[in-house]
Amino acid sequence: MGRRSKAKASGASVALIRIIRWALPAALGLLAICCIQATAQAQAQAPGWPQRPVRVIVPFAAGGNIDVIARLTCQRMSEAFGQQFVVENRVGGNGTIAAESVAHAQPDGYTLFWAGPAVVSIFPAITKAAYDPVKDFKPISVIGVNPQVLVVNAKLPVADVAAFIAYVKMQPQRLPYAGGGGPGSLSNLLMALFLKRAGLEMTSVSYRGTAPAMTDLVAGHIPTMFVPLSEALPQAQAGNIRMLGVSSAKRAPQAPEVPTIAESGFPGFHAESWNGVLAPAATPDAIVERIAAEFARAAKDPKFVQRLDQEGVDPLGSSPAETAKFIAADMALWADAVKIAGVSLQ
């Protein structure tokens, strides 16, 4: 190689070294800035959250089974996070007023929604809601599931599901059943699913809620209904009603002697109520994951599990991803029930 070529090569090397010496610090500086920004953004999403009380909006009145479960859970969360998780009952519009308020709340982790099938799966299947149960919320966790149970007045001459079906078919006129909280209630829709599978025809009688319906059932004014297990147990223990079958996939630990509807001749029959927590859709994942992780721990805490058991709840503590799948399946189930029952508010 000639002197001129060597000189050119030497000059190019020097120029390259100078470029590297100039560019490398700049690149490292830019990388550092990006890392700092990413860290700051992550910290901004959950900077020591929670730093103040968290509101949990419950769409039903105080004192009911759902409210009791919410308060038990919020007490557990308050102890775990060192900040108060405060239950706020916001009643009206079949729970839709509460749902809409949370859907449009600030997505900072300080406003959560105590959800269940009535507001998430059933009402949106009946009519157009002012919120989208999927797009407007971010799933956090399903705390637990509550089986419903098919019950009859204690004087009805049936002891199991098969005998109940035979009894209904023998009646010359359609027997009535209590529709719980009305045409769109879980109790009414669950009975519609059961009657469809069993090939039965009965007449629904609407009530303002399960409490007045249970009063008429005990008095013998109505022969049957589906009711939450927690509300059926005291009346069954008192000998006022008889429990024929639970709607869960497996027998309830609170009443292991009562078979499931599925094992009573209806394989695959599975429909439950549930209690879960959702957040506004834009709530940071870091906060959602923290809450879900604590729910998962609570579901394994013997003391907390015992309290839920007393309310007829089987703990679940699902992850956000599991909760999303759970809700999707629940929405499909109750949309089908709405069609079968022919319920419409439009």
C-alpha positions as CSV (number, residue, x, y, z in Angstrom):
1,M,0.0,0.0,0.0
2,G,1.3,3.4,-1.0
3,R,2.1,6.3,1.4
4,R,-0.9,8.2,0.1
5,S,-3.3,5.2,0.8
6,K,-1.8,4.7,4.2
7,A,-2.3,8.3,5.0
8,K,-5.9,8.2,3.9
9,A,-6.6,5.1,6.0
10,S,-4.9,6.7,9.0
11,G,-7.0,9.8,8.6
12,A,-10.2,7.8,8.4
13,S,-9.3,5.9,11.6
14,V,-8.7,9.1,13.4
15,A,-12.0,10.6,12.2
16,L,-13.8,7.4,13.3
17,I,-12.3,7.5,16.7
18,R,-13.2,11.1,17.1
19,I,-16.8,10.3,16.1
20,I,-17.0,7.5,18.6
21,R,-15.5,9.7,21.4
22,W,-18.2,12.3,20.7
23,A,-21.2,10.0,20.0
24,L,-20.7,7.4,22.8
25,P,-21.1,9.8,25.7
26,A,-24.1,11.4,24.0
27,A,-25.7,7.9,23.4
28,L,-25.0,6.9,27.0
29,G,-26.5,10.1,28.2
30,L,-29.6,9.6,26.1
31,L,-29.9,6.1,27.4
32,A,-29.6,7.3,31.0
33,I,-32.3,9.9,30.4
34,C,-34.6,7.3,28.9
35,C,-34.0,5.0,31.9
36,I,-34.7,7.8,34.3
37,Q,-37.9,8.7,32.5
38,A,-39.1,5.1,32.5
39,T,-38.4,4.8,36.2
40,A,-40.1,8.0,36.9
41,Q,-43.1,7.0,34.9
42,A,-43.3,3.6,36.8
43,Q,-43.0,5.4,40.1
44,A,-45.6,8.0,39.0
45,Q,-48.1,5.1,38.4
46,A,-47.9,3.9,42.0
47,P,-45.8,6.2,44.2
48,G,-46.3,4.4,47.5
49,W,-49.9,3.8,46.7
50,P,-52.2,4.0,48.6
51,Q,-51.3,7.3,50.3
52,R,-54.9,8.1,51.2
53,P,-58.2,6.1,51.7
54,V,-59.5,4.1,48.8
55,R,-63.2,4.2,48.0
56,V,-65.0,1.0,47.1
57,I,-68.3,1.7,45.4
58,V,-70.9,-0.9,46.2
59,P,-74.0,-0.8,43.9
60,F,-76.4,-2.1,46.5
61,A,-77.8,-1.0,49.9
62,A,-76.1,-1.5,53.2
63,G,-76.9,-4.6,55.2
64,G,-77.4,-7.1,52.4
65,N,-75.2,-10.1,51.7
66,I,-73.2,-8.3,49.0
67,D,-72.6,-5.4,51.3
68,V,-71.5,-7.6,54.1
69,I,-69.0,-9.4,51.9
70,A,-67.6,-6.1,50.6
71,R,-67.1,-4.8,54.1
72,L,-65.3,-7.9,55.3
73,T,-63.0,-7.7,52.3
74,C,-62.4,-4.0,52.7
75,Q,-61.4,-4.5,56.3
76,R,-58.9,-7.1,55.2
77,M,-57.5,-4.7,52.6
78,S,-57.3,-1.9,55.1
79,E,-55.2,-4.0,57.4
80,A,-52.9,-5.2,54.6
81,F,-52.3,-1.8,53.0
82,G,-52.3,0.5,56.1
83,Q,-55.0,2.7,54.5
84,Q,-58.7,2.6,54.9
85,F,-60.7,0.9,52.1
86,V,-64.0,2.6,52.6
87,V,-67.3,1.1,51.4
88,E,-69.6,3.6,49.7
89,N,-73.1,2.4,48.9
90,R,-74.4,4.0,45.8
91,V,-77.9,2.6,45.1
92,G,-80.1,3.1,42.1
93,G,-80.7,2.1,38.5
94,N,-80.2,-1.6,39.3
95,G,-76.6,-0.9,40.2
96,T,-75.9,1.0,37.0
97,I,-75.5,4.4,38.6
98,A,-72.7,3.1,40.7
99,A,-71.1,1.4,37.7
100,E,-71.2,4.5,35.6
101,S,-69.7,6.6,38.3
102,V,-66.7,4.4,38.6
103,A,-66.3,4.0,34.9
104,H,-65.8,7.7,34.6
105,A,-63.8,8.2,37.9
106,Q,-60.2,9.3,38.0
107,P,-58.1,6.1,37.2
108,D,-55.7,6.6,40.1
109,G,-56.5,3.5,42.1
110,Y,-58.5,5.4,44.7
111,T,-61.9,4.5,43.3
112,L,-62.8,0.9,42.8
113,F,-66.0,-0.9,41.9
114,W,-67.5,-3.9,43.8
115,A,-68.8,-5.9,40.9
116,G,-71.1,-8.9,40.4
117,P,-73.1,-10.6,37.7
118,A,-76.2,-8.3,38.0
119,V,-74.3,-5.1,36.9
120,V,-71.5,-6.6,34.8
121,S,-73.2,-9.5,32.9
122,I,-77.0,-9.3,33.3
123,F,-78.1,-5.7,32.9
124,P,-76.0,-5.0,29.8
125,A,-77.5,-8.1,28.2
126,I,-81.0,-6.8,28.8
127,T,-80.6,-3.2,27.6
128,K,-78.0,-0.7,26.5
129,A,-76.1,0.5,29.6
130,A,-74.3,3.9,30.0
131,Y,-71.1,2.0,30.5
132,D,-69.3,-0.9,28.7
133,P,-68.5,-3.6,31.2
134,V,-65.4,-4.6,29.3
135,K,-64.0,-1.4,27.8
136,D,-64.7,0.9,30.7
137,F,-63.2,-1.3,33.4
138,K,-60.0,-3.1,34.2
139,P,-60.5,-6.4,36.0
140,I,-58.6,-6.9,39.2
141,S,-59.9,-10.0,41.0
142,V,-62.9,-12.2,41.8
143,I,-62.9,-12.4,45.5
144,G,-65.2,-15.5,45.7
145,V,-68.3,-17.2,44.3
146,N,-71.7,-17.7,45.9
147,P,-73.7,-20.7,44.8
148,Q,-77.4,-20.4,44.5
149,V,-79.6,-23.2,45.6
150,L,-83.0,-24.6,44.4
151,V,-85.3,-24.6,47.4
152,V,-88.9,-25.6,48.0
153,N,-91.3,-25.1,50.9
154,A,-90.8,-27.8,53.5
155,K,-94.3,-29.1,53.0
156,L,-93.8,-29.8,49.3
157,P,-93.7,-33.6,48.8
158,V,-90.3,-33.6,47.1
159,A,-86.8,-34.5,48.4
160,D,-84.6,-34.1,45.4
161,V,-84.4,-32.5,41.9
162,A,-85.8,-35.6,40.1
163,A,-88.8,-35.7,42.4
164,F,-89.3,-31.9,42.0
165,I,-89.4,-32.3,38.2
166,A,-91.8,-35.1,38.4
167,Y,-94.1,-33.2,40.7
168,V,-94.1,-30.1,38.5
169,K,-95.0,-32.2,35.4
170,M,-97.9,-33.8,37.3
171,Q,-99.6,-30.5,38.1
172,P,-102.6,-29.6,35.8
173,Q,-101.7,-25.9,35.9
174,R,-98.4,-24.1,35.8
175,L,-96.9,-23.8,39.2
176,P,-95.5,-20.4,40.2
177,Y,-92.0,-19.7,41.3
178,A,-90.5,-16.6,43.0
179,G,-88.5,-14.5,40.6
180,G,-86.4,-12.9,43.3
181,G,-85.7,-9.3,42.4
182,G,-87.7,-9.3,39.3
183,P,-87.5,-10.5,35.6
184,G,-83.8,-9.5,35.2
185,S,-82.7,-10.9,38.6
186,L,-80.1,-13.6,38.8
187,S,-82.7,-15.8,40.7
188,N,-85.2,-15.5,37.9
189,L,-82.8,-16.0,35.1
190,L,-81.2,-19.0,36.8
191,M,-84.7,-20.6,37.1
192,A,-85.2,-19.9,33.4
193,L,-82.0,-21.8,32.6
194,F,-83.0,-24.7,34.8
195,L,-86.6,-24.9,33.4
196,K,-85.2,-24.9,29.9
197,R,-82.8,-27.8,30.6
198,A,-85.5,-29.7,32.5
199,G,-88.2,-29.2,29.9
200,L,-90.6,-27.6,32.4
201,E,-93.0,-24.7,32.3
202,M,-93.7,-22.6,35.3
203,T,-94.9,-19.0,35.9
204,S,-92.6,-16.4,37.3
205,V,-93.8,-14.1,40.2
206,S,-91.8,-11.0,40.6
207,Y,-90.7,-9.7,44.0
208,R,-88.7,-6.6,45.1
209,G,-86.0,-8.9,46.4
210,T,-85.1,-12.2,47.8
211,A,-86.1,-11.3,51.3
212,P,-89.9,-10.8,50.6
213,A,-89.8,-13.8,48.2
214,M,-88.3,-16.0,51.0
215,T,-91.0,-14.8,53.4
216,D,-93.7,-16.1,51.0
217,L,-91.8,-19.3,50.3
218,V,-91.6,-20.1,54.1
219,A,-95.3,-19.2,54.5
220,G,-96.2,-21.6,51.6
221,H,-97.6,-18.9,49.3
222,I,-95.0,-19.8,46.7
223,P,-93.6,-23.3,46.2
224,T,-90.0,-22.8,45.0
225,M,-87.2,-20.4,43.9
226,F,-83.4,-20.1,43.5
227,V,-81.8,-18.2,46.4
228,P,-78.2,-17.5,47.6
229,L,-77.0,-20.4,49.7
230,S,-76.2,-18.0,52.6
231,E,-79.9,-16.9,52.7
232,A,-81.2,-20.5,52.4
233,L,-79.1,-22.1,55.1
234,P,-80.8,-20.5,58.2
235,Q,-84.3,-21.3,56.9
236,A,-83.3,-24.9,56.0
237,Q,-81.7,-25.4,59.4
238,A,-85.0,-24.2,60.9
239,G,-86.9,-26.7,58.9
240,N,-88.9,-24.1,56.9
241,I,-87.5,-25.0,53.5
242,R,-85.8,-27.9,51.8
243,M,-82.6,-27.5,49.7
244,L,-82.7,-29.7,46.5
245,G,-79.6,-28.7,44.6
246,V,-76.8,-26.1,44.4
247,S,-75.9,-24.3,41.1
248,S,-72.2,-24.5,41.6
249,A,-69.9,-27.0,39.8
250,K,-69.1,-28.7,43.0
251,R,-71.0,-29.2,46.3
252,A,-70.9,-26.3,48.7
253,P,-68.7,-26.9,51.8
254,Q,-71.4,-25.2,53.9
255,A,-74.0,-27.9,52.8
256,P,-72.1,-30.9,51.6
257,E,-75.2,-33.1,51.8
258,V,-76.9,-31.1,49.1
259,P,-76.0,-32.4,45.6
260,T,-75.3,-30.1,42.6
261,I,-77.8,-29.5,39.9
262,A,-75.2,-31.0,37.5
263,E,-75.0,-34.3,39.4
264,S,-78.8,-34.4,39.7
265,G,-79.2,-35.2,36.0
266,F,-78.0,-32.0,34.3
267,P,-74.3,-32.3,33.4
268,G,-72.6,-29.0,32.7
269,F,-75.1,-27.0,34.6
270,H,-73.1,-24.3,36.4
271,A,-74.1,-20.8,37.3
272,E,-73.1,-18.8,40.3
273,S,-73.2,-15.3,41.7
274,W,-69.8,-13.7,42.4
275,N,-68.1,-10.8,44.1
276,G,-65.2,-9.1,42.5
277,V,-63.4,-5.8,42.1
278,L,-62.9,-3.7,39.0
279,A,-61.1,-0.4,38.4
280,P,-61.5,2.4,35.8
281,A,-60.0,1.2,32.5
282,A,-56.9,3.5,32.6
283,T,-55.8,2.5,36.2
284,P,-52.1,1.7,36.2
285,D,-51.3,-2.0,36.0
286,A,-48.9,-1.6,38.9
287,I,-51.8,-0.7,41.2
288,V,-54.1,-3.4,39.8
289,E,-51.4,-6.1,40.3
290,R,-50.8,-5.0,43.9
291,I,-54.5,-5.2,44.8
292,A,-54.9,-8.6,43.0
293,A,-51.9,-10.0,44.8
294,E,-53.3,-9.1,48.1
295,F,-56.7,-10.7,47.2
296,A,-54.8,-13.9,46.3
297,R,-53.1,-13.8,49.7
298,A,-56.4,-13.2,51.5
299,A,-58.0,-16.2,49.7
300,K,-55.4,-18.4,51.5
301,D,-55.8,-16.7,54.9
302,P,-57.7,-19.2,57.2
303,K,-59.3,-16.4,59.3
304,F,-60.6,-14.5,56.2
305,V,-61.7,-17.7,54.5
306,Q,-63.7,-18.7,57.6
307,R,-65.5,-15.3,57.6
308,L,-66.4,-15.7,53.9
309,D,-67.5,-19.3,54.5
310,Q,-70.0,-17.9,57.1
311,E,-71.5,-15.8,54.3
312,G,-71.7,-18.7,51.9
313,V,-68.8,-17.6,49.8
314,D,-66.1,-19.8,48.4
315,P,-62.9,-17.8,48.1
316,L,-61.2,-17.4,44.7
317,G,-58.7,-14.5,44.6
318,S,-58.1,-14.7,40.9
319,S,-55.5,-12.7,38.9
320,P,-56.5,-9.9,36.5
321,A,-56.0,-12.2,33.5
322,E,-58.1,-14.9,35.1
323,T,-60.7,-12.4,36.1
324,A,-61.0,-11.2,32.5
325,K,-61.7,-14.7,31.3
326,F,-64.1,-15.4,34.2
327,I,-66.1,-12.3,33.3
328,A,-66.2,-13.1,29.6
329,A,-67.7,-16.6,30.3
330,D,-70.1,-15.1,32.8
331,M,-71.4,-12.5,30.3
332,A,-72.0,-15.2,27.7
333,L,-73.9,-17.4,30.3
334,W,-76.3,-14.7,31.4
335,A,-76.8,-13.3,27.9
336,D,-78.0,-16.8,27.0
337,A,-80.3,-16.8,30.1
338,V,-81.7,-13.4,29.1
339,K,-82.7,-14.7,25.7
340,I,-84.2,-17.9,27.2
341,A,-86.3,-15.9,29.7
342,G,-87.3,-13.3,27.0
343,V,-86.4,-10.4,29.3
344,S,-86.2,-6.9,27.7
345,L,-86.3,-3.4,29.1
346,Q,-85.9,-1.7,25.6
